[in-house]
Amino acid sequence: MCVNDTAFGSHDPKPFKCRVCPANFSRSDNLKRHLRRVHIGEKPFKCTVCPKSFTEAGNLKQHMRTHTQEKPFKCTACHLRFSCCQNLRKHLRTHTGEKPFKCTVCPSSFSESGSLKYHMRIHTGEKPFKCTVCLRSFAGAENVKLHMRKHTGEKPFKCTVCHLSFSQSGSLKGHMRIHTGEKPFKCTACPSSFRQSVSLKTHLRMHIGERPFKCTVCLASFTSSLCLKRHQRTHS
């Protein structure tokens, strides 16, 4: 595969043109790098610790930090450290509140491009990640991972007090409040407080009169799905 060498003396700001795709470059070495990375698939920079290889020396250097645990990029606000400047840049947005990635459909905005991409699937209905057991599909890879634990029975999050285990970290966090007595979710209408946000949400329906869970037999309605299930037993 050849590099276009007819750019000498050209006034085009990007005279080096790829002959495979429409990409143009200002320097011949950038074109060569593009050819190697995109079209040839060449990865000449090899890790000496594991079998991975990379198209560019900078990517190998960054990868090596996973082996050395080197984290040269330090946050000046909270002193957390990171292996690459890109991760530090993302982290800094937790301090600044910057959300540069904006949804074109609704007013939502995000601190990371990946979060926006995931969010857009709410609008498109796209669910590209499929469970290999029951073929149910999900919008995100993490959703599939959590779902798979229903099939495997895996519960990696263990309580250090009573040794119960959970499939999700959030479930363990909510469970720990049983031991600590913490009830951080407070009702703004009365003095009640709750261990979990879902409990507060259900409770608030008592104040506003909302009963979204309806019985299909007698049309009675309830503030929670649990109350509806209890009621349905009276019909069976």
C-alpha positions in Angstrom: 0.0 0.0 0.0 1.5 3.3 -1.1 1.5 6.7 0.3 0.5 9.5 -2.1 3.7 11.3 -2.9 2.3 13.9 -5.2 1.7 16.4 -2.4 5.0 18.2 -2.8 4.5 21.9 -3.5 0.7 21.7 -3.0 -1.2 24.5 -1.3 -3.7 22.1 0.1 -3.5 22.2 4.0 -4.0 18.4 4.0 -2.2 17.2 0.8 -1.5 13.7 1.9 -4.5 11.6 0.8 -5.3 8.0 1.7 -6.0 6.0 -1.5 -8.2 3.6 0.4 -10.6 5.9 2.2 -11.5 9.7 2.0 -9.1 10.6 4.9 -6.6 13.5 4.3 -3.5 14.5 6.3 -1.2 17.4 6.7 1.9 15.2 7.1 3.1 12.1 5.4 3.9 10.4 8.7 0.3 10.9 9.9 -0.9 9.2 6.7 1.5 6.3 7.2 0.3 5.9 10.7 -3.3 5.9 9.5 -2.6 3.3 6.9 -0.9 1.1 9.5 -3.5 1.4 12.1 -6.8 1.4 10.1 -6.2 -0.5 6.8 -3.3 -2.8 7.4 -3.9 -3.7 11.0 -0.2 -3.7 11.8 0.7 -3.5 15.5 4.5 -3.3 15.7 4.7 -2.2 19.3 4.6 -5.3 21.5 4.2 -5.6 25.3 7.1 -7.5 26.9 4.9 -8.7 29.8 1.7 -9.9 28.0 0.7 -10.9 24.4 -0.9 -7.5 23.6 0.5 -5.3 20.8 -0.3 -1.8 19.6 -0.2 0.4 16.5 1.6 3.2 18.3 4.3 3.6 20.8 2.2 5.9 23.0 -0.5 3.3 23.3 2.1 0.7 24.4 3.5 3.2 27.0 0.1 3.7 28.4 -0.6 0.0 28.5 2.6 -0.8 30.4 1.3 1.2 33.3 -1.3 -1.5 33.9 1.7 -3.8 34.7 3.8 -1.2 36.6 0.8 0.4 38.4 2.4 3.7 37.6 -0.1 6.6 37.9 1.7 9.8 37.0 -1.3 12.0 36.4 -2.5 13.6 39.7 -5.8 15.4 40.5 -5.1 18.7 42.2 -8.5 18.7 43.8 -8.6 15.3 45.6 -5.2 13.9 45.0 -6.4 10.7 43.2 -4.0 9.5 40.6 -4.4 8.1 37.1 -2.4 6.2 34.5 -3.3 8.5 31.6 -4.3 12.1 31.1 -7.6 11.2 29.5 -8.8 9.5 32.6 -7.7 12.4 34.7 -9.6 14.8 32.4 -12.7 12.7 32.8 -12.3 12.6 36.5 -11.9 16.4 36.8 -15.4 16.8 35.5 -16.7 15.3 38.8 -15.2 18.4 40.5 -16.1 21.0 37.9 -19.6 19.6 37.0 -18.7 20.0 33.3 -21.0 18.0 31.0 -19.9 18.7 27.4 -21.7 15.8 25.7 -25.2 16.9 25.1 -28.2 14.9 23.9 -29.7 16.2 20.6 -33.2 14.8 21.5 -33.7 15.9 25.2 -32.0 18.4 27.5 -29.7 15.8 29.2 -26.0 16.2 29.1 -23.1 14.0 30.2 -19.5 14.2 31.4 -18.4 11.3 29.1 -19.1 10.4 25.5 -19.8 6.8 26.5 -22.6 7.9 28.8 -24.2 10.0 26.1 -24.0 7.0 23.7 -25.7 4.8 26.3 -28.3 7.4 26.9 -29.2 7.8 23.2 -30.3 4.2 23.2 -33.3 5.3 25.4 -34.4 7.4 22.4 -33.5 4.9 19.7 -34.6 1.7 21.6 -31.4 0.1 20.5 -30.4 -2.9 22.7 -27.2 -4.4 21.1 -26.1 -6.5 24.0 -27.8 -10.0 24.2 -27.8 -12.6 26.9 -26.4 -15.8 25.6 -28.7 -17.9 27.8 -32.2 -16.4 27.4 -31.5 -14.0 24.5 -32.9 -11.0 26.3 -31.2 -7.8 25.0 -29.9 -4.8 26.8 -28.7 -1.3 26.1 -25.4 -1.6 27.9 -22.7 -4.3 28.4 -22.8 -3.7 32.2 -26.6 -4.5 32.2 -25.9 -7.9 30.5 -23.2 -8.6 33.1 -25.6 -7.9 36.0 -28.4 -9.9 34.3 -26.1 -13.0 33.8 -25.8 -13.3 37.5 -29.4 -14.4 37.6 -28.4 -17.4 35.5 -25.1 -18.2 37.2 -26.3 -17.4 40.8 -23.1 -15.4 41.3 -23.2 -13.0 44.3 -19.8 -11.4 44.6 -20.8 -8.6 47.0 -20.6 -10.0 50.5 -21.7 -8.4 53.8 -18.9 -8.3 56.4 -21.4 -8.4 59.3 -23.8 -11.3 58.6 -22.2 -12.8 55.5 -25.2 -12.4 53.2 -24.1 -11.9 49.6 -25.6 -9.9 46.7 -25.4 -9.8 42.9 -25.1 -6.0 42.8 -23.0 -3.5 44.9 -26.0 -1.3 45.3 -28.0 -4.1 46.9 -25.1 -4.7 49.4 -25.0 -0.9 50.2 -28.7 -0.9 50.9 -28.4 -4.0 53.0 -25.6 -2.5 55.1 -28.0 0.2 56.3 -29.9 -2.5 58.2 -26.8 -3.0 60.4 -25.8 0.7 60.6 -29.4 2.0 61.0 -28.7 4.7 58.4 -31.8 6.1 56.7 -30.5 8.8 54.3 -33.7 9.1 52.2 -35.9 11.6 54.0 -39.5 12.6 53.2 -40.1 16.3 52.6 -43.7 16.0 53.7 -43.4 14.2 57.0 -40.6 13.1 59.4 -40.3 9.6 57.9 -36.9 8.5 56.5 -35.9 5.3 54.6 -32.9 3.1 53.9 -33.6 2.9 50.2 -34.7 5.5 47.6 -37.4 3.2 46.2 -39.0 3.0 49.7 -39.1 6.8 49.8 -40.6 6.9 46.3 -43.4 4.4 47.4 -44.0 6.4 50.5 -44.4 9.7 48.7 -47.3 8.2 46.7 -49.3 8.2 50.0 -48.9 11.9 50.2 -49.8 12.7 46.6 -52.5 10.0 46.2 -50.7 8.2 43.3 -51.6 4.5 42.9 -50.1 3.3 39.7 -50.4 -0.5 40.3 -53.9 -1.6 39.4 -55.6 -5.0 39.9 -56.9 -6.4 36.6 -59.7 -8.3 38.4 -61.4 -5.7 40.6 -59.6 -2.5 39.5 -58.4 -1.7 43.0 -55.1 0.3 42.9 -52.0 0.4 45.1 -48.9 2.5 45.8 -46.5 -0.4 45.2 -46.2 -3.7 43.3 -45.8 -5.6 46.6 -49.1 -4.3 47.8 -50.7 -5.3 44.5 -49.3 -8.9 44.8 -50.6 -9.3 48.3 -54.0 -8.1 47.1 -54.1 -10.4 44.1 -53.8 -13.4 46.5 -57.3 -12.6 47.7 -58.6 -13.4 44.2 -56.8 -16.8 43.8 
